[in-house]
Amino acid sequence: MPVPHFSTPLLFSPVIVAVILIFSGHLAQSFSSDVTYADCDRTFSCGSIRNISYPFTGGDRPDHCGLPEFRLSCWNNQTEFTTNSVTYRVLQINQTQKALALARSDLYNTTCTQQFVNSTFNLSFFTSGVENEALTLIYGCNSSLMTVKPHNLFTCNASGVNFTDSYYLVGPVPSDPILNLFYCRVSVRVPMLRTVGDRLTRNRTTFGEALAEGFNLSYSDPFDRQCSFCTEFGGQCGFDTNLGEPICICDNKPCPAPEGKSDRTRTALIIGLVLAGAAVAGIGAGWLVFFSRQRRKRLAAHSAETESKDLLTIPSSKGLATTPSTAFTRSIPSYPSSKSDFGKESTYFGVQVFSHTELEEATDNFDPSRELGDGGFGTVYYGKLHDGRIVAVKRLYENNFKRVEQFINEVEILTRLQHENLVKLYGCTSKRSRELLLVYEFIPNGTVADHLHGRRANSGLLSWPIRLKIAIETAGALAYLHASDIIHRDVKTNNILLDNDFHVKVADFGLSRLFPNDVTHVSTAPQGTPGYVDPEYYQCYQLTEKSDVYSFGVVLIELISSLQAVDTNRHRHDINLSNMAINKIQNRALHELVDPTLGFEKNTSVRRMTTLVAELAFRCLQQERDMRPSMDEVLKSLKGIQNEELNSLAAEVVDILVDDIALLKDSHPPLSPNSSG
């Protein structure tokens, strides 16, 4: 066996030597064993699942030929897999990609079960990918006591079970109290494919069919390295349950056999392992020298770059006073386990600079199946970094001057802000990278728009208390921005993200502006999303904090109505939701605007609070900015409504609305800025 030649001396790590000696000692101990391990050349086959080998066992394949966690069984020509007391149908096994497709046997083509147990898996062996999301089946509800009758009701009448009122939810269940859950007896959570969940919420598949399509799991073998050594030298991988450790099998015995020529085989195997360890150590030493040289080159280049005063500066635009920012790179370590373009300490404004290659690997080369959303400036992808962090990677559409300006703008704004309801920026690529990429914390529960009128709209998760909490947390984030002299300029439900506890994370600062302290407004061409743009900004090119207040007023109406900000399928006078809301409120037809699932007609508390929020939104949507409240005033009003501090005003709500309407009787309705970009 030839030994690779290196220009640098071989460095034997004490750890590597110890591992080799321990492994050699383990082999020597195994040589004396008389235990036989037969038939590991057989494979498992059942129905459509064929020729399955290590780490799986079952059928004709003995238990010692794989790991206990991977035992399969065959029943009625159907492969089954049991873990944590729950049995699953095996729909597919891909041993090349190490992937499983499973469906719960007790819920296969049925919505009833007698096994009220959540689906859980040993994380040492199995992981669920981004292609799955949670499905919760809630059984035994008393719909007569519910404040709001849930969507997706179904009946479960199985043997010994009679749950007439049951329903399901696609996606995370809020941790906040939802009264409906208090009137149900039991729930079961299972994974399901995200694509199937989309079809289910859009009524493009039945509930039973969705359960039968199952979900995907990735599997891993914690003994993969030992198994690779074993197969490299002609053995078969196995596991001794008595010893509780992996074994290498040759001719139905532990490798190698104990007698005769096997001594030479054993010696050769040990020598081979020692040489392999030496080769690994040599390669490591070679790479160490290579990376040391590269690091010296990068530091030299960085020094030259600093001396040339290549500073990162935000270009000024139409009278907006700007100042040079801090230097292009700084030595402020952040997550040093990840790579970057300029070494592990390279940063923009104190956030990490990632290499384009690392983010390609994190997103599986920007695989379309990993797309999380598609906005006006770029596509967002699900990714996993080398250090294990789950992230959202925004890939800007174009690498031109305008995009670089927005890119730099978002980086600088996000790095100077710290608020629990603002999305966190982990890092970005260099501005010299062939693509401009931003790396954010991953927020798993979609956007408010998804839950109001998107693919999650039928889940029934957004009860009125959750919607009011979303309004308060969003207002809190915007009030914080305004206190920091920043205007968001693109407030909309697509930019309000939700975590699994339905807490808000406001995102997308590409259009945001740092607001000078010594001026009342900034003159700039209108930018934003149709349906949300301040009409005074659109008409007069004057951007102020009240522009965000107007956009937030549209968000409040969306939370009340579950309608889109712009919908060309509505009557031409109602295409713009703000116009529609103004008209309904002025004509005392608020009940025609409120989402009927909120219980506006039946629940007096909901009716009172939605009316007060509608009145607040009415004030936010005034055409003249001076008639709108500040965001801080909006926040205080919403908290007052939530805390029921305005109970004494409930009887006066109608009078308040009438007074406002009288004041605005002669004013024109807000413009419809559908042509704004």
N, C-alpha and C positions, 0 to 999 in steps of 0.2 A: 504494500500500500504506500504510494509515494506521499511524502510529506511536503506541503507547500513551502516555498522559500520566501522569506521576508527579509527586506533590507535592515529591519530593526530587530533587535534580540527578542526572543520569545519570553514573554512575561507570564509566569504561572501564578494565577490567582490562588491564594490559599483556599478560597471558597470552592473553586473549580476542582482543585486537588482533593479536597475533603469529600465533595460530592462523588468524584470518581472512586475514591477508596470505599466510601459507604456503599455505593452501588455494587462495587466488585465484591465486597464482603457479603452483601445480600445475595449475589449470584452464587458465591461459594456455599452459602448456607442452603440455597435452594438445590444445589447439586446433590446433596445427600438425601433429598426427599424421595420417598418411594410412592408418593401419591401420583395417580394417573389423571390426566385431563383430556378425555377423548372427545372426538366428533366436532371439534371446533372448525373443521373445514365445511361443515353443513351450514346452510343459510336458513333464515326464517322466510316462509312464504305462506300467504293466506289471502285468498280472493285477489284483489287487484294489487296488493302489496307483495312484491316479489324480491327474492334474493337479497335479504337484509342481513348484514353482518355486524361485526363489532362497531359500537358498544352494546348493540341490542342482543337480547336472548329471547327464548321462548319457542314453543313448537318443537321441531327437531333439533333445535340449537340449545345445548345444555346451559345451565345457569352460570357455570364457571367460564363460559366463553364471552362474557360481557359484564357490564356493571349492573348491580341490583336495581338501580333506578331506571333501567331501560328495558324492563321485562315486558314482552308483548304476549298476547294470547289470541287464540283464534276461536270464534264462536259463530256458528251459522255462516261460515265463509266470510266473516267480517273480522278484520283485525281490531283489537281493542287494547287500550293502554290505561292502567290504573295508577293514580298517584294521589296522595293525601285523601284517600278513601273515596275518590270520585273516579268513575270509569268514563273513558272517552272513546269514540270511534276514531280510528286512524284513517284519515282521508288520503293522506299522501306522506311519503318519506323521501326526502332528497338527501342522500348521504354525501353528495359532493358539496352541497351548500350547507349541510348540517341543519336542515330545516324540517319541521313537522307541521302538518295541517290536521287539526283535531276538531271534533264536535262532541259536546256532551251527549253521552248515550241516553241519559234520562230526559233530555230535552231535544232529542232528534225527531224532527217533524211533529213535535207536540209542544204545547205551551205549559203543560202541567208537569209537576214533579213531586215525588214524595221525599226527595233528598234536598232539604233546604240548607245547602252548604255552598259557600262561595268557592269559585274556582281559584285555587292557589297552587303555586309551583315552587319547587326547591330552586332558589336563585343561584345555587352553586352549579346547577346543570342546565337550567332553562331560563330563557329571557324572552319577553314579549316585545316586539318591535313597534315602530311608529305606525305600521299599517293596521294596528289594532286599536280599538277603544272600548270603553266599558259599556256593558248593557246590564241594567238592573231590572229585575222582575220583582214586582211588589204585589204580594198576595194578601187576600183576606181583608179587603178594605170595606168600610161602611160608608158608601157614597152619600147616604142621607145626612151624615154629619159633616161632610166636607164643605168647606167654604167655597171652593171652586172645584167643579167636577173635572177630573184629569182627562187629558187626551189618551188615546191608545188603550182604552179599556178592553179587557178580554175576560172570558169566563174559564175557570179551571174546575172541572168536575171529574176527578180521577178517583180510583179506588181508595176509600178512606179519607178523601180530601174533597171538601166542597167549599171552594172559594169563588163565590159568584162574582164579586167585584175585585178585579185585579187589573194592574196596568204595568207598562214598562217604560223605562226612560233610557234614551241613548245618550251617552256621555256622562261626565261626572255628576254626582248628586251633591247639591250644595250642603255645606256643613251647617249653615244657618237653619234655624227651625222652620220647617214647612208644615203647616198645620195638617195637610193631607196625610203625611207620614204617620202622624199620631193616631190615625184612625185605621191603620193597616196592621196586620198581624206579623208578617215576616217578609224578608226580602232575600233575593239571591243575586249575586253579581257574577257575571261570566264575561270573558272577552268576546269581541266580534270584530270582523273586518271593518275597517273604516269605510271602505267603498260600499259594503253591504249596508252599513248604518245609514249612509247617505241615501241609498235607494229606499230603505225602510221609512225614513222620515219624510220622503217625498212620495210615499205610497206607491212605489214602483216594484215592490215585492211584498209578500205576506210575512207576518211575524214568524210563522212556522218555517217557511223557506229560509228566512234569514238565520234562524237558529241552526238549520241543517248545513248551512254553508261554513259554519265553524269559524276558526281563527288560526293564526300562524304562530309558531314558536321556533326560536332558534335554540339549538342544544350545543353543549360543549362537554368535552371530556377532561376533567382535571388532571388525568394521568396521561395526557396526550404526549408529553415529552418522553416518558418511559416507554409508551407504546411505539413511538417512532424509532427509538433505539432497538426495540425488540424486532420490529418488522424489517429494519435495515439489515439485520443479521439473520434473516430467514425464519424468525419465530412468529408465533401467533399470539396476539394480545388476549389476556384473560384476567380473571379476578378471583382470588381465593377468599370466599366469605368467612372462612374460619380464621384466617390470618388478618382479614380486613385490609388487604393490600393487593395491588396489581401483580400479575405473574406473566412471565414470558414462556410460551409453550412450544417445545420442539419434540415431534414424534410422541405426542401424548404425555410428555414428561416436562418438568421444568427445564429450561435451556441452560447449558447443554446437558446431555445424559451423563451419569456419574462414572461410567467405566471406560477403560480402554482408550481408543482414539479421542474420546470426548475430552480427555485431559488436555490434549493439544488444542481442541476446539475451544475449550474454556480459556486456555492461556491466550489463544489468538483473539478471543472476544475481549478479554481484559486489556490486552495490549492495544487492540483496536480502539477500545473506549478511551484509554490513556492518550493515544495519538490523536483521537478526535478532540479530546479536551485540550491537548496542546495546540492543535490547529485553531480551535475556537479562541484560545488565549492569544495566539499569534495574530489572528485576524483582529481581535479587539485592540491589541497594541498598535497594529497598523492603522486602524481607524482613529485611535487616540492621537497618533502623530499627525494624521491627515487633518483632523478637526482642529488641532492646536494651530497648525499652519494657517488653516482657513480663518480661524478666529483672529489671528494676528493681522491677516490681510484685511478683514472686515473692520477691525479697530483702526487700522491705518487709514482706510477709506473714510470711516466715520470722522476721524480727526480732520482729514482734508476737507470733508464736507462742511464741518463746523467752522473751519477757518475761512471758507468761502462765503460764510454768512448766508447760507441757503435757509432762510427762515420761512416758516409756514404762515402766510398772511391771507386773511379773508378779503377778497376784492370788495371795494365799495360799490354801492349801487344807488343812484338817484338821490344823492344828498344824505344818505345814511352814514353817519360818522363811524369809521372803524379804525382800529389800531392794530399794529402788528401783534401777533400772538407770541406765545413762548416758542422756544427753539424747536426745530423739527424733531429732534430726539433728545431724550433725557434718560439718565440712569435711575429710573424709579421702577424697581423690579415688580412685576405683576404676573402671577401664575407662571413661574419660571419653568414649569415642566413642559410647556408648549414651545414650538419653534417660532422663529420670526425672521424677517428679511435681514435684520441687522444684528442678529444675536439675541440671546434670551433677555437682554435688558432694554431692548429698543421699545420706545413708546411714542405715541402722539398725545400730547396733553396729559400724560400719565396713564393712558390705556395701552394695552399691549398691541404691538404690530405683528400680525400673523403673516406667514408666507402664503402665497396663492396655492402652492402645492398642498399645504396642510389642510386648507379649507376645501380643496378638491377632494382629498381623502375623507374628510369629515362628512361631506355630503354625497359620497359615492359618485364623484364626478358630476355633481349637480343633477342627479337622477330625477327625472320628472315625477316619479312616484313619491319623492320626498318634498314636493312643493307644498308649502303651508298657505301661501296666499300670493296674490298678484296685484300690485298697486300701481299708482301712476308713475312711479320712479324706478321700480324694480321688482323682482320676484324674490320671495323669501323661502328658504329651504331648511328642512330639519337636518341637524348635523350632530355628530359626536366627536369631540376633540380627543387628542391623544391622552390627555389627563383625565378623561372620563366625563367631562362636563357635557350636558346636553344643551345645545345652543340653536338659535335661529340665525341663519346667515342671509343677509340681504344682498342681492346681486344687482347693482344698478345697471340700467339698460344700456347707457352710452357712457363712454369715457371721454367726454368733451369738456370744455371749460366750464359750462354751466353745471354739469353734473359734478365736476370737481368742487365747485363752489358749494353746492348743496351737501356734498359728502363732508367737506371740511366743517361746514356750518353745523351739521348734526353731531359730528364728533365733539366739537368744542362746547356746544350747548349741553350735551348729555354728560360730559365729564365734569362740568361745574355744578351739576344738580344732584341732590340727594333727597329723594322723597319716596315713601313706601308705595305710592300709586303711580310712579313713573317707571317705565321699563329701563332696565340697567344695560349699559353698553359694556361689553367685555373687551372689545378691541376692533381692529380694522386692518386692512392691508395697507401697504405703502401707497402714497399717491402716485408713485412711479410703476406700480403693479399694472399688469396688462388688463386687469379688471379692478373696479372699485367695489370692495366688499366690506360690509359692516357685520359685526358679530355681537348678537344680543343674547340675553338670557331667554331661554325657551319658556313661553307661556302656553300651557297645554290645552286650554279649554276654549280656544277660538275667540272670536270677536263678539261684541254685543250685537252687531248686525247679523252674525250667524244665528244667534239665538232668537232674534226678533223676527226676521223675515228671510233667513237663509236656510242652509241645509239642516240646522238644528231647531228650526222654528216649531216643529211639532213635538219636541221633547217635553214641553210643559214645565220646564225647570224655572222659568222666570216668573215666579209669583210676584205680587205687588211689593212685599217687603224687600225682595231681592232687587227689584227694579229701583226702588227708592234708595237702597244702599249704593247701587251703581251710580245713581245721579249724585249722591253726596260725595262719594270718593272721587268721581271725575271732577266735580266742582272744586274739591279740595286740591287736586293736582293742578288745575288751571289757576286757582287763586295763588298757589305757591309760585307758579311760573310768573304770574303778573307781579307778585311781590319781588321777584328776582329780575324784573324789568325785561321779561321775555314774553312775546306774543306767539302762541302756537301757530295760528293762521290756517290750520287744516283740521279743526275739531270736527269729528264725525264718528258714527258708531263703528265704522270699519277700523278706526284707529284707537278704539278702546278695547283692550285685550282683557281676558278673564282667566284667572288661575283656577285650580280645581276647587277652591273654596269660594269661588265667585267674587274674589277681590279684584279690583280694577288695576290695570297697568296701562297708562296712556302712552302711546307710541307715535312714531313717525314724525320726527322733528326736522325733516328736510326742508320745509318751507318756513320754519320758525325764524323770527327776527329778534336780535338783541336790540332792545328799545332804549335809545338815549334818554338820560335823565332830564335833560333840559328842553325837551320838546313835548308837545301834546299829541302829535301824530307823525307818521312817516308817509311821504308821498311815494307810492310805488304802484306799478301795474298790478291789477287784481290777479291773484292766483288763489287756487283752492278748488273745491269740489262743487259742481253744480248742485243747487238746493241748500247749500250751507253758507254761501258767501254773503257777507254783510252787504245789503243793498246800497248803503251810503258809501262803503268802500268801493263797490262796483261802479257807482255813479261818479264819485268825486275823487277816487284814487287816494283816499285817506285811510290809512291803516292805524287802528288804535286797539287798546285792550277791549273796547266794547265790540270789536269785530268778533272776538272769541265768544263774547257773551251772546251775540246773535246766533252764532253757530251752535252754541250749547242749548239755546232755546229750541232749535230744531231737534237736537238730541232728546230733550225733555218730551217733546211731542211724539217722537218715535217710541220712547219708553211707555208713553200712555197708550198709543194707538197700535203699535207693532207694524206700522206702515213705513214704506220707504220714503226717503226725503224727496225723491223725484220718481214718478211713475207715469209714463206716457199712456198707459192703459186707463188711467182715470179720466174723468171729465176735464176738459181743457182748463177750466177754472181751478181745478184741484190737482193738476199735475205737480205743482210745487206744494209740498206738504205744509210749509209755513203759511202760504195763502189759504189753504184749506182749513188750517187750524184757526186762523184769525176769523174766517167767515163763520165757522161752526160756533165759536165762542161768542161772537157778536150776535148771532141769531139764536143764542140760548139752546144750541143743539149739541152740547158737549157729549151727551150720551151716544151720538152718532159717530163720534171720533174715538171713544175709548174702546180698547180691545175687549170684546165681550167675555173672554175667558178670565178677566180679572175680577169679575163679580161686582161690577159697578152698580147694577140694578138691584142686587140682593143684599150686598154687604154695605151697611151705612158707613163703617169706618173707611173702607176702600173708596166709597163715593166721596166722602169728605176730603180725604187726602189727595185723590186724583184731581178733584176740583181745585184745591189749593195749588197743586203743582201746575195745573193748566193755567191758572191765573198768573203764576210766576213766569211760565213760558211766554204768556201773552205779553208781559212787560219786557221780556228779553227780545222779543221779535219786533219791537217798534222800529219804524224806518229811521227815525232820528236817534242818533246814538245817545244824546243827552237825556232821553226819556228812558233809557235802559238802566237797570241797576248795575253796580259793579259786581265782579265775580265774588268778592268777599261777602257782599250783601246777599247774593244768590245762595252762597254756602250757608250763611246763617239762617236764611229762610227755610232751606231744605232740612237743616238739622232741627229747626223748630217744629216743622211738620212731622218729622220722624219721632220726636220726643212728645208729640201731642201737646205742645205748649200753646197751640193755636185752637184748642178745643172751644174756648170761649168765643172764638170768632166764627165757628161753624155756621151759626144762624145768619151771620152777616155776609157770607160768601157771595150770595146772589146780589146783595146790595153793592158789594165791592166791584163785582163784574159790571153791574149796570152803570156805576159811576165811571169806571174806566172806559166803557163803551161810549158813554155820553161825551167824555173828553176827546175821544178819538173819532167821533161820528163823522167829522168833516175831513179827517186825514185820509190820504190815499193808501191803498193796500201796498205791502212791500213789493218791490220789483222782483221779477223772476229772472235771476242771473244765470239762466241755463247755458248761456254761451261762454261763461267764464271758464278759464282753463286752470 
